[in-house]
């Protein structure tokens, strides 16, 4: 991975999702309970085309900002749950029904949440809208 920290990467990804109108964005710090990643970024999309568009936006912007491509990406054929694996940060973009069914946040309830205020502050220089 480039010089960007896993926290910074997770926060910038959350901001990208937010600015592309992703819903119910959360960042879970799983570093103390997982050996395979430091953070999960979880986001909902209303329909499969939005899930696909959110996934594409993250891939494109993270490549532009940090020259990083996902190590793996997975999606089901209907774009109901897409996953981008950046090593230390794993991004889950799901339709609402899938998110409720698989309940990632409940399964990882021992993880720490990064507040929206924190991830907004950590990623503010990457905002498309707050350029000064």
MARKE-64713 format. One record per residue: x, y, z of N, C-alpha, C in turn. Coordinates in steps of 0.2 Angstrom, whole numbers, plus 5000, padded with zeros to 4 digits. Example, Ala and Ser with C-alpha at 12.3 -4.5 7.8 and 13.67 -1.06 7.14 Angstrom:
506649725039506249785039506649845039;506449895035506849955036506450005039;
***
This chain:
500449945000500050005000500450065000;500250124998500650184997500750215004;500950275005501050305012500450325016;499850315013499250335016499150275022;498950305028498750255033498050225032;497950165035497350135034496750175037;496850215042496350255044496150305039;496650345036496550395031496150365025;496350305023496050275017495350255019;495250225024494550215026494050275026;494350335029493950395030493850425023;494350425018494250455012493750405008;493750345009493250305005492550315008;492550325014491850345017491650415014;492050455014491850525011491650515003;492050474999491850464992491150434992;491050384996490350354996489850404998;489950455003489450505006489350555000;489850574997489750624991489450594985;489450524985489050494979488350474982;488150494987487550484990487350414993;487950374995487850314998487450325005;487150275007486750285013487050245019;486950265025487050235031487850205031;488250255030488950235030489250225037;489650175038489950165044490650135043;491150155048491750125048491850095054;492050025054492249985060492949975060;493249995066493949975067493949905070;494249865066494249785068494949765069;495449815070496149795070496249755077;495949765082496049735088495749665088;495249645083494949585083495049545077;495449565072495549535066496249545064;496549485061497149495058497249505051;496649505047496649515040496449585038;496249635042496149705040496049745046;496149815045496149855051495449885051;495149905045494449935045494049905040;493349905041492849895037492449955035;492349975029491950035027491249995024;490750015027490049985025489550035023;489250025017488850075015488250045011;487650075011487050045008486950085001;486650054996486450084990485750064989;485350104986484550084986484450034981;484850034975484649984970485349964967;485349904963485949874960486349924956;486049974952486450014948486850064953;486550084959486850124963487450094967;487350024969487849984972488449984967;488349974960488849964955489250034954;488850094954489150154953489550174959;489350164965489750174971490350144971;490350074969490950034969491450064964;491150084958491650114953491950174955;491550224958491750284961492350274966;492250224970492850214975493450194972;493350144967493950114963494350174960;493950214956494250264952494550324956;494250344962494450404966495050374970;495050314972495650294976496250284972;496150264966496650254961496950324959;496550374958496750444957497150474963;496850464969497150504975497750474977;497750404977498350364980498750314976;498450314970498750264965498750194968;498150174971498050114974497450074971;497550014969497049974966496849924971;496249894971496049844976496449784975;496649744980496949684979496449634976;495849634978495249594976494649634975;494249624971493549644971493049594969;492549594972492049544971491349574971;490949544967490249564967489749514964;489149514967488749454964488449484958;488149434954487949454947487449514947;487049514952486549574952486749634956;487349634958487649694961487249714968;487149664972486749674978487249684984;487849654983488349654988489049654984;489349714984490049724981490549734986;491149704985491649704990492349734987;492649774990493349794988493849784993;494349744992494849734997495449774995;495549815000496249854999496749835004;496649775006497149745011496949765018;497149825021497049845028496349875028;496049895022495349915022494949875018;494349855020493849815016493249855015;493049865009492449905008491849855006;491249865010490649825008490149875006;489849865000489349914997488749864996;488249874999487649824999487049864998;486549824995485849844995485549835002;485049885004484849885011484649815013;484249775009484049705011484649665013;485149665008485749625010486049645016;486149705017486449735023486049715030;485349715029485049685035485049615036;485049575030485149505031485749485034;486349505031486949485033487249525040;486949575041487149615048487849615050;488249635045488949645046489149675053;488749735054488949775060488749735067;488249695066488049655072488549595073;488749565068489249515068489949545071;490149605069490749635072490549685077;490149665081489849715086490449735092;490949695092491549705097492049755093;491949775087492349825084492149895086;492649935085492550005087492250045081;491850085082491550125076491950195076;492050215070492350285069491750325067;491750385071491150425071491150465064;490550485062490550525055490950585056;490850615062491250675063492050665062;492250615065492950595064493150585057;492750535053492950525047492950585042;492450625043492350685039492950735040;493150745046493750785048494350755045;494450685046495050655043495150655036;494550665032494650665025494450725021;494350785025494150845023494550875017;495150855016495550885010495350845004;495050795004494850754999494150764996;493750814999493050834998493050864991;492550844987492450874980492150944981;491850954987491351014988491651064992;492151044996492351095001493051124999;493251124993493851154991493851224993;494451244996494551314998495051344993;
***
